[in-house]
Each structure stands twice: as C-alpha cells, then as structure tokens.
Amino acid sequence: MAASSETLNGDLALRALMRAGNMVWQPSPSGSVWRKRFHLVGGAESGQVTSIVRYEKDSSFPAHDHPDGEEILVLEGTFSDEHGDWPAGTYLLNPQGFRHAPFSREGCLLFVKLRQYAGADRHHVALRTDAMSWLSGSTPGIEIKTLYSEPGFADETRLERWPAGASPGTVGYQGGVEILVIRGTFGDEGGIYGEQTWLRLPPGSTHTPRSPEGCELYVKTGALTALRSITADSCS
C-alpha cells in the first residue's frame, strides 16, 4: 500500500486494514524510537496519526506538548514520563495541552493516536486495565472494559474479550469504528486478522465478525468525526 509522506489511509469513506507484522519499522526524530504508521493525514511530524510505536531500552523523547491530545495503550514493557511509570496494560488519555518528556528504561511497545482528541475540557485518564474487571457487554459472551467515555464527546474507547468461536452475527457502526487486535485472532468477510492488525470501517458500515480462537480487542467508536478526510487518497 503506497503512500505519500503526508497521507496514509486518509479517505474515511473507505475501509482500511493494516497488518503491523507485515510492515517495516520507520525511524522517528528520536534515534531510538521507531514506528509503524497505520494512518496519517497532515505533516509527517505534525499530522493526525495512528501507529504502533517501539521504544528501545533507555530511549527518550524531549519534552513536548500535545495539541489536540494523545491516546496511548501500553502493549508491552513499561512506558514512563515525569508523571509516572506505566506498565503493559496501561491506558492513557492525555488531553489537549498536555506536556511531558516520555522515556522507557526497559523498552516498550505502544499503540498511539495523536492529535485526535480536541477539547480543552477533556479529563486526563490513566487506567491500569489489568486491575479492572471484565464486565458483561451488550452482546452475550463478549466482555468489556470501558477505557474512555466522557459527556460532551462522541468518542468511546473500550477493550473487548471474545471467547473462542464467538460469532455475534451482523454488527453495524453508525459512526464507524477502529479495531486493533491485541491478542488472538479476529475476522470478518475480509479475512482473519492476527495480533497488531488494525481495521477501520467507515460510518454506516456493517460486517459479520467472528473469532475462531478467541481474542482481545481495542475498539473505538464515534471518533471518525474528529479526523480530517482526504478523499483523493493515493494510498487506498
């Protein structure tokens, strides 16, 4: 999937699928922090971006601001900044205006979304998801942990745990959806998706998902209205 330096999966009217396992690590301005971008609209270092990010051992970034906010899910290792140490399973929502100098002593792997959370009155969120209980969701057999939901904002983020053989039938997303496979396998009419596969479906989409062996998913709904859409996306 070819992309210009400033557009990747920028057409929000199209289904987008990226498999991190098939992608090559790309350098960041820090020589010890690497990334695999799933989505980018805007400048290479200033646009809206969704990516997997890897910090090498003893790596760091200089202090910086986060215009329009930042969301982080720590997948492996421990991510740190002056506000604390955040081990695997931590979810962070750093709102508009947040400033920090991130680093990792042991190295870490993150799922990161940048400049997609405008609103100065959003609350900062820091959750240890491993300490949260799984709760029954609206679909029988599928359990959830709510990570972010705040009055006045349309986006909602949760983890979902699917048992082996789960097949809930046709599912619709009025406002679209983004899904990251954290563990196990997840599939639909388009195929079977393994760990660190990212799927985005446009508003009004339906599909018939299933999980042959069970899975854990990151699921975000209601967020596509905060993204800029590039309809002439040469990478789609």
Contacts in CASP RR format, 6 or more apart in sequence:
PFRMAT RR
TARGET T0000
AUTHOR 0000-0000-0000
METHOD contacts of the structure
MODEL  1
MAASSETLNGDLALRALMRAGNMVWQPSPSGSVWRKRFHLVGGAESGQVT
SIVRYEKDSSFPAHDHPDGEEILVLEGTFSDEHGDWPAGTYLLNPQGFRH
APFSREGCLLFVKLRQYAGADRHHVALRTDAMSWLSGSTPGIEIKTLYSE
PGFADETRLERWPAGASPGTVGYQGGVEILVIRGTFGDEGGIYGEQTWLR
LPPGSTHTPRSPEGCELYVKTGALTALRSITADSCS
1 8 0 8 1.000
1 9 0 8 1.000
1 18 0 8 1.000
1 235 0 8 1.000
1 236 0 8 1.000
2 234 0 8 1.000
2 235 0 8 1.000
3 9 0 8 1.000
3 40 0 8 1.000
3 234 0 8 1.000
3 235 0 8 1.000
4 234 0 8 1.000
4 235 0 8 1.000
5 43 0 8 1.000
5 44 0 8 1.000
6 40 0 8 1.000
6 41 0 8 1.000
6 42 0 8 1.000
6 43 0 8 1.000
6 44 0 8 1.000
6 47 0 8 1.000
7 40 0 8 1.000
7 41 0 8 1.000
7 42 0 8 1.000
7 230 0 8 1.000
7 233 0 8 1.000
7 234 0 8 1.000
7 235 0 8 1.000
8 37 0 8 1.000
8 38 0 8 1.000
8 39 0 8 1.000
8 40 0 8 1.000
8 41 0 8 1.000
8 235 0 8 1.000
9 16 0 8 1.000
9 18 0 8 1.000
9 38 0 8 1.000
9 39 0 8 1.000
9 40 0 8 1.000
9 200 0 8 1.000
9 233 0 8 1.000
9 235 0 8 1.000
9 236 0 8 1.000
10 16 0 8 1.000
10 39 0 8 1.000
10 40 0 8 1.000
10 41 0 8 1.000
10 227 0 8 1.000
10 228 0 8 1.000
10 229 0 8 1.000
10 230 0 8 1.000
10 233 0 8 1.000
10 235 0 8 1.000
10 236 0 8 1.000
11 229 0 8 1.000
11 230 0 8 1.000
11 231 0 8 1.000
11 232 0 8 1.000
11 233 0 8 1.000
11 236 0 8 1.000
12 200 0 8 1.000
12 202 0 8 1.000
12 203 0 8 1.000
12 224 0 8 1.000
12 227 0 8 1.000
12 229 0 8 1.000
13 202 0 8 1.000
13 229 0 8 1.000
13 231 0 8 1.000
14 202 0 8 1.000
14 233 0 8 1.000
14 236 0 8 1.000
15 199 0 8 1.000
15 200 0 8 1.000
15 201 0 8 1.000
15 202 0 8 1.000
15 205 0 8 1.000
16 38 0 8 1.000
16 39 0 8 1.000
16 198 0 8 1.000
16 199 0 8 1.000
16 200 0 8 1.000
16 236 0 8 1.000
17 193 0 8 1.000
17 197 0 8 1.000
17 198 0 8 1.000
17 199 0 8 1.000
17 200 0 8 1.000
18 36 0 8 1.000
18 38 0 8 1.000
18 39 0 8 1.000
18 197 0 8 1.000
18 198 0 8 1.000
19 193 0 8 1.000
19 194 0 8 1.000
19 196 0 8 1.000
19 197 0 8 1.000
19 198 0 8 1.000
20 36 0 8 1.000
20 38 0 8 1.000
20 52 0 8 1.000
20 196 0 8 1.000
20 197 0 8 1.000
20 198 0 8 1.000
21 36 0 8 1.000
21 196 0 8 1.000
23 36 0 8 1.000
24 36 0 8 1.000
25 34 0 8 1.000
25 35 0 8 1.000
25 36 0 8 1.000
25 54 0 8 1.000
26 34 0 8 1.000
26 35 0 8 1.000
26 36 0 8 1.000
26 37 0 8 1.000
27 34 0 8 1.000
28 34 0 8 1.000
28 35 0 8 1.000
28 53 0 8 1.000
29 45 0 8 1.000
29 61 0 8 1.000
30 59 0 8 1.000
30 60 0 8 1.000
30 61 0 8 1.000
31 59 0 8 1.000
32 55 0 8 1.000
32 56 0 8 1.000
32 58 0 8 1.000
32 59 0 8 1.000
32 60 0 8 1.000
33 53 0 8 1.000
33 54 0 8 1.000
33 55 0 8 1.000
33 56 0 8 1.000
33 59 0 8 1.000
33 61 0 8 1.000
34 53 0 8 1.000
34 54 0 8 1.000
34 56 0 8 1.000
35 51 0 8 1.000
35 52 0 8 1.000
35 53 0 8 1.000
35 54 0 8 1.000
35 112 0 8 1.000
36 51 0 8 1.000
36 52 0 8 1.000
37 49 0 8 1.000
37 50 0 8 1.000
37 51 0 8 1.000
38 50 0 8 1.000
38 51 0 8 1.000
38 52 0 8 1.000
38 198 0 8 1.000
39 48 0 8 1.000
39 49 0 8 1.000
39 50 0 8 1.000
39 51 0 8 1.000
39 198 0 8 1.000
39 200 0 8 1.000
40 47 0 8 1.000
40 48 0 8 1.000
40 49 0 8 1.000
40 50 0 8 1.000
41 47 0 8 1.000
41 48 0 8 1.000
41 227 0 8 1.000
41 228 0 8 1.000
41 229 0 8 1.000
41 230 0 8 1.000
42 48 0 8 1.000
42 228 0 8 1.000
46 115 0 8 1.000
47 114 0 8 1.000
47 115 0 8 1.000
48 68 0 8 1.000
48 114 0 8 1.000
48 115 0 8 1.000
48 116 0 8 1.000
48 227 0 8 1.000
48 228 0 8 1.000
49 112 0 8 1.000
49 113 0 8 1.000
49 114 0 8 1.000
49 115 0 8 1.000
50 112 0 8 1.000
50 113 0 8 1.000
50 114 0 8 1.000
50 116 0 8 1.000
50 178 0 8 1.000
50 198 0 8 1.000
51 111 0 8 1.000
51 112 0 8 1.000
52 75 0 8 1.000
52 109 0 8 1.000
52 110 0 8 1.000
52 111 0 8 1.000
52 112 0 8 1.000
52 196 0 8 1.000
53 109 0 8 1.000
53 110 0 8 1.000
53 111 0 8 1.000
53 112 0 8 1.000
54 107 0 8 1.000
54 108 0 8 1.000
54 109 0 8 1.000
54 110 0 8 1.000
55 79 0 8 1.000
55 102 0 8 1.000
55 103 0 8 1.000
55 104 0 8 1.000
55 107 0 8 1.000
55 108 0 8 1.000
55 109 0 8 1.000
55 110 0 8 1.000
56 104 0 8 1.000
56 107 0 8 1.000
57 104 0 8 1.000
57 105 0 8 1.000
57 106 0 8 1.000
57 107 0 8 1.000
58 103 0 8 1.000
58 104 0 8 1.000
58 105 0 8 1.000
58 107 0 8 1.000
59 103 0 8 1.000
59 104 0 8 1.000
59 107 0 8 1.000
60 101 0 8 1.000
60 102 0 8 1.000
60 103 0 8 1.000
60 104 0 8 1.000
61 101 0 8 1.000
61 102 0 8 1.000
61 103 0 8 1.000
62 101 0 8 1.000
63 99 0 8 1.000
63 100 0 8 1.000
63 101 0 8 1.000
64 99 0 8 1.000
64 100 0 8 1.000
64 101 0 8 1.000
65 97 0 8 1.000
65 98 0 8 1.000
65 99 0 8 1.000
66 94 0 8 1.000
66 95 0 8 1.000
66 96 0 8 1.000
66 97 0 8 1.000
66 98 0 8 1.000
66 99 0 8 1.000
66 100 0 8 1.000
66 114 0 8 1.000
66 115 0 8 1.000
67 96 0 8 1.000
67 97 0 8 1.000
67 115 0 8 1.000
68 96 0 8 1.000
68 114 0 8 1.000
68 115 0 8 1.000
68 116 0 8 1.000
68 117 0 8 1.000
68 118 0 8 1.000
68 119 0 8 1.000
69 93 0 8 1.000
69 94 0 8 1.000
69 95 0 8 1.000
69 96 0 8 1.000
69 97 0 8 1.000
69 98 0 8 1.000
69 114 0 8 1.000
69 115 0 8 1.000
69 116 0 8 1.000
69 117 0 8 1.000
69 118 0 8 1.000
69 122 0 8 1.000
70 92 0 8 1.000
70 93 0 8 1.000
70 94 0 8 1.000
70 98 0 8 1.000
70 112 0 8 1.000
70 113 0 8 1.000
70 114 0 8 1.000
70 115 0 8 1.000
70 117 0 8 1.000
71 91 0 8 1.000
71 92 0 8 1.000
71 93 0 8 1.000
71 94 0 8 1.000
71 112 0 8 1.000
71 113 0 8 1.000
71 116 0 8 1.000
71 117 0 8 1.000
71 148 0 8 1.000
71 157 0 8 1.000
72 79 0 8 1.000
72 86 0 8 1.000
72 90 0 8 1.000
72 91 0 8 1.000
72 92 0 8 1.000
72 94 0 8 1.000
72 110 0 8 1.000
72 111 0 8 1.000
72 112 0 8 1.000
73 89 0 8 1.000
73 90 0 8 1.000
73 91 0 8 1.000
73 92 0 8 1.000
73 110 0 8 1.000
73 111 0 8 1.000
73 180 0 8 1.000
73 218 0 8 1.000
74 86 0 8 1.000
74 87 0 8 1.000
74 88 0 8 1.000
74 89 0 8 1.000
74 90 0 8 1.000
74 91 0 8 1.000
74 92 0 8 1.000
74 108 0 8 1.000
74 109 0 8 1.000
74 110 0 8 1.000
75 88 0 8 1.000
75 89 0 8 1.000
75 108 0 8 1.000
75 109 0 8 1.000
75 110 0 8 1.000
75 111 0 8 1.000
75 182 0 8 1.000
75 196 0 8 1.000
76 88 0 8 1.000
76 108 0 8 1.000
76 109 0 8 1.000
77 87 0 8 1.000
77 88 0 8 1.000
77 104 0 8 1.000
77 106 0 8 1.000
77 107 0 8 1.000
77 108 0 8 1.000
77 109 0 8 1.000
78 85 0 8 1.000
78 86 0 8 1.000
78 87 0 8 1.000
78 88 0 8 1.000
78 104 0 8 1.000
78 105 0 8 1.000
78 106 0 8 1.000
78 107 0 8 1.000
78 108 0 8 1.000
79 85 0 8 1.000
79 86 0 8 1.000
79 90 0 8 1.000
79 102 0 8 1.000
79 104 0 8 1.000
79 108 0 8 1.000
79 110 0 8 1.000
80 86 0 8 1.000
80 102 0 8 1.000
80 103 0 8 1.000
80 104 0 8 1.000
80 105 0 8 1.000
81 100 0 8 1.000
81 101 0 8 1.000
81 102 0 8 1.000
81 103 0 8 1.000
82 100 0 8 1.000
82 101 0 8 1.000
83 100 0 8 1.000
83 126 0 8 1.000
86 92 0 8 1.000
86 126 0 8 1.000
87 128 0 8 1.000
88 108 0 8 1.000
88 130 0 8 1.000
89 128 0 8 1.000
89 129 0 8 1.000
89 130 0 8 1.000
90 126 0 8 1.000
90 127 0 8 1.000
90 128 0 8 1.000
90 129 0 8 1.000
91 125 0 8 1.000
91 126 0 8 1.000
91 127 0 8 1.000
91 129 0 8 1.000
91 147 0 8 1.000
91 148 0 8 1.000
91 157 0 8 1.000
92 125 0 8 1.000
92 126 0 8 1.000
92 127 0 8 1.000
93 117 0 8 1.000
93 122 0 8 1.000
93 123 0 8 1.000
93 124 0 8 1.000
93 125 0 8 1.000
93 147 0 8 1.000
93 148 0 8 1.000
93 157 0 8 1.000
94 100 0 8 1.000
94 124 0 8 1.000
95 117 0 8 1.000
95 119 0 8 1.000
95 120 0 8 1.000
95 122 0 8 1.000
95 123 0 8 1.000
95 124 0 8 1.000
96 117 0 8 1.000
96 118 0 8 1.000
96 119 0 8 1.000
96 120 0 8 1.000
96 122 0 8 1.000
97 120 0 8 1.000
98 124 0 8 1.000
111 180 0 8 1.000
111 218 0 8 1.000
116 223 0 8 1.000
116 226 0 8 1.000
116 227 0 8 1.000
117 155 0 8 1.000
117 226 0 8 1.000
118 226 0 8 1.000
119 153 0 8 1.000
122 150 0 8 1.000
122 153 0 8 1.000
123 150 0 8 1.000
125 147 0 8 1.000
125 148 0 8 1.000
127 147 0 8 1.000
129 145 0 8 1.000
129 147 0 8 1.000
129 159 0 8 1.000
132 145 0 8 1.000
133 145 0 8 1.000
134 143 0 8 1.000
134 144 0 8 1.000
134 145 0 8 1.000
134 161 0 8 1.000
135 143 0 8 1.000
135 144 0 8 1.000
135 145 0 8 1.000
135 146 0 8 1.000
136 143 0 8 1.000
136 144 0 8 1.000
137 143 0 8 1.000
137 144 0 8 1.000
139 168 0 8 1.000
141 162 0 8 1.000
141 163 0 8 1.000
141 166 0 8 1.000
142 160 0 8 1.000
142 161 0 8 1.000
142 162 0 8 1.000
142 163 0 8 1.000
142 166 0 8 1.000
142 168 0 8 1.000
143 160 0 8 1.000
143 161 0 8 1.000
144 158 0 8 1.000
144 159 0 8 1.000
144 160 0 8 1.000
144 161 0 8 1.000
145 158 0 8 1.000
145 159 0 8 1.000
146 156 0 8 1.000
146 157 0 8 1.000
146 158 0 8 1.000
147 157 0 8 1.000
147 158 0 8 1.000
147 159 0 8 1.000
148 155 0 8 1.000
148 156 0 8 1.000
148 157 0 8 1.000
149 156 0 8 1.000
149 157 0 8 1.000
154 222 0 8 1.000
154 223 0 8 1.000
154 225 0 8 1.000
154 226 0 8 1.000
155 220 0 8 1.000
155 221 0 8 1.000
155 222 0 8 1.000
155 223 0 8 1.000
155 226 0 8 1.000
156 220 0 8 1.000
156 221 0 8 1.000
156 222 0 8 1.000
157 218 0 8 1.000
157 219 0 8 1.000
157 220 0 8 1.000
158 218 0 8 1.000
158 219 0 8 1.000
159 182 0 8 1.000
159 216 0 8 1.000
159 217 0 8 1.000
159 218 0 8 1.000
159 219 0 8 1.000
160 216 0 8 1.000
160 217 0 8 1.000
160 219 0 8 1.000
161 215 0 8 1.000
161 216 0 8 1.000
161 217 0 8 1.000
162 186 0 8 1.000
162 211 0 8 1.000
162 214 0 8 1.000
162 215 0 8 1.000
162 216 0 8 1.000
162 217 0 8 1.000
163 211 0 8 1.000
163 214 0 8 1.000
164 211 0 8 1.000
164 212 0 8 1.000
164 213 0 8 1.000
164 214 0 8 1.000
165 210 0 8 1.000
165 211 0 8 1.000
165 212 0 8 1.000
165 213 0 8 1.000
165 214 0 8 1.000
166 210 0 8 1.000
166 211 0 8 1.000
166 214 0 8 1.000
167 208 0 8 1.000
167 209 0 8 1.000
167 210 0 8 1.000
167 211 0 8 1.000
168 209 0 8 1.000
169 208 0 8 1.000
169 209 0 8 1.000
170 206 0 8 1.000
170 207 0 8 1.000
170 208 0 8 1.000
171 206 0 8 1.000
171 207 0 8 1.000
171 208 0 8 1.000
171 209 0 8 1.000
172 204 0 8 1.000
172 205 0 8 1.000
172 206 0 8 1.000
172 207 0 8 1.000
173 201 0 8 1.000
173 203 0 8 1.000
173 204 0 8 1.000
173 205 0 8 1.000
173 206 0 8 1.000
173 221 0 8 1.000
174 203 0 8 1.000
174 204 0 8 1.000
175 203 0 8 1.000
175 204 0 8 1.000
175 221 0 8 1.000
175 222 0 8 1.000
175 224 0 8 1.000
175 225 0 8 1.000
176 200 0 8 1.000
176 201 0 8 1.000
176 202 0 8 1.000
176 203 0 8 1.000
176 204 0 8 1.000
176 205 0 8 1.000
176 221 0 8 1.000
176 222 0 8 1.000
176 224 0 8 1.000
177 200 0 8 1.000
177 201 0 8 1.000
177 205 0 8 1.000
177 219 0 8 1.000
177 220 0 8 1.000
177 221 0 8 1.000
177 222 0 8 1.000
178 198 0 8 1.000
178 199 0 8 1.000
178 200 0 8 1.000
178 218 0 8 1.000
178 219 0 8 1.000
178 220 0 8 1.000
178 223 0 8 1.000
178 224 0 8 1.000
179 186 0 8 1.000
179 198 0 8 1.000
179 199 0 8 1.000
179 200 0 8 1.000
179 201 0 8 1.000
179 217 0 8 1.000
179 218 0 8 1.000
179 219 0 8 1.000
179 220 0 8 1.000
180 196 0 8 1.000
180 197 0 8 1.000
180 198 0 8 1.000
180 199 0 8 1.000
180 217 0 8 1.000
180 218 0 8 1.000
181 193 0 8 1.000
181 194 0 8 1.000
181 195 0 8 1.000
181 196 0 8 1.000
181 197 0 8 1.000
181 198 0 8 1.000
181 215 0 8 1.000
181 216 0 8 1.000
181 217 0 8 1.000
182 195 0 8 1.000
182 196 0 8 1.000
182 215 0 8 1.000
182 216 0 8 1.000
182 217 0 8 1.000
182 218 0 8 1.000
183 195 0 8 1.000
183 215 0 8 1.000
183 216 0 8 1.000
184 194 0 8 1.000
184 195 0 8 1.000
184 211 0 8 1.000
184 213 0 8 1.000
184 214 0 8 1.000
184 215 0 8 1.000
184 216 0 8 1.000
185 192 0 8 1.000
185 193 0 8 1.000
185 194 0 8 1.000
185 211 0 8 1.000
185 212 0 8 1.000
185 213 0 8 1.000
185 214 0 8 1.000
185 215 0 8 1.000
186 192 0 8 1.000
186 193 0 8 1.000
186 194 0 8 1.000
186 197 0 8 1.000
186 209 0 8 1.000
186 210 0 8 1.000
186 211 0 8 1.000
186 214 0 8 1.000
186 215 0 8 1.000
186 217 0 8 1.000
187 193 0 8 1.000
187 209 0 8 1.000
187 210 0 8 1.000
187 211 0 8 1.000
187 212 0 8 1.000
188 207 0 8 1.000
188 208 0 8 1.000
188 209 0 8 1.000
188 210 0 8 1.000
189 207 0 8 1.000
189 208 0 8 1.000
190 207 0 8 1.000
192 212 0 8 1.000
193 199 0 8 1.000
200 224 0 8 1.000
201 207 0 8 1.000
202 224 0 8 1.000
203 224 0 8 1.000
END
